Amino acid sequence: MSKTTALVLGKALLYLVLFIFAVMTLYPLLWLLMNSFKSTLEFQTNAMGLPQAFTLANYAGAWQVGAFDKLFLNSLIYTVGSTAVVVLLAMMASFAFAKLKNRFSNALYNSFIVGILLTLQSIMIPLFIVMNTVGLYNTHLGVLIPYIGIGLPMGVYLGTGFIKSVPDALIESARLEGADFLQVFWKIILPMTGPVAITLSILNVSGVWNEFMLVNILTSDIDVKSLPVGIMKFSGTLASDYGKQFAALVIGAVPMIVYYFVFRKKITEGVSAGAVKG
């Protein structure tokens, strides 16, 4: 076999593997979307075929029954709010750990890194007790604070590794020009941390938007619950209403799909640059 033939076969095999992977990834999403336009009766009689008559009634019913107007807004508050605070605080702490070291820096940094090893299941009961004790149970702030705390360890880990690569001479020259450390952070460090900030945002947005256990434990009122908790309704008393179930799942998945589609270039650049610098 010639070298050219081997390259062609290798490329063909690679494309075949990628095609199979794409089909396996997209088919469940397409199947979910297709069945969200069917009535329950039609799904039970024709689960694999195309809808005979497309209907949006499932979406309207799921939105109303699940109170998705409130839940959708809450999910946005938790996702956007926690991501913004995590990125800002993580970059500030990372700047301090990387460039403003003192005798307590290593101990404080290691205390953050230990947080990466903690699982959500191991802290749910203590969090519930603490939030109930301080009067933050069943409030937006009582959900936001744990989300921010959970996101900070990874943010500090990524940010510190990134900022360490920034030349000290750059900071020293700014200091000689009369800039204080806060000005150095806002004008020099923060703009340079774009790639790692994007990487951290990706992790936090996907994690918070899809998070279920913590918000379900820390809230009991529909006014402060999030979208995944509302979607769970359709696996209980409404389990036999497949049309609304599928519509509710699509409603929950679409924002993440749109997010990745709109920011796909920034996400790719951020992950690549963050991996190299980190």
Secondary structure, DSSP 8 states (H G I E B T S, - for coil): --HHHHHHHHHHHHHHHHHHHHHHHHHHHHHHHHHTTS-HHHHHH-SSS--SS--SHHHHHHHHHTTHHHHHHHHHHHHHHHHHHHHHHHHHHHHHHHHS--TTHHHHHHHHHHHHH--HHHHHHHHHHHHHHTT-TTSHHHHHHHHHHHHHHHHHHHHHHHHTTS-HHHHHHHHHTT--HHHHIIIIIHHHTHHHHHHHHHHHHHHHHH--HHHHHH--STTT--HHHHHHGGGTTTTT-HHHHHHHHHHHHHHHHHHHHHTHHHHHHHHHHHHHH-
